[in-house]
Amino acid sequence: MARTPRMAQIEAMLADDPDDAFLRYGLAMEHASCGDDAECANVLRDLIVRTAAQPYIPAFLMCGQALARLDRTDEACSVLRHGIEAARASGDTHAMGEMQGLLASVE
């Protein structure tokens, strides 16, 4: 997929602050909006690893959705299960419920 000007802007900001979870999430969403679910999932998986100590909960749901769109069901289910646990641990019942619903629909 072609890089957009917005991707270039986000990547430039990430060069200055590579651990900025919001920027990484934004980059992933830019890939998704361009129809590049594979790169979206790659960026989100990287974000999930980078934020393991303090999980960035939305990354799990969006990664699960991207993987489901790619028909990578087993991977989507695995990411969603981990996300459900992370959401439970953080007390984010709304995100937990969304991921449980998506998991039920792709299993």
Protein Blocks (a to p, Z undefined) as FASTA:
>chain_A
ZZdfklmmmmmmmmmmmmlmklmmmmmmmmmmnopaklmmmmmmmmmmmmmmmccfklmm
mmmmmmmmnopmklmmmmmmmmmmmmmmnopaklmmmmmmmmmmmZZ
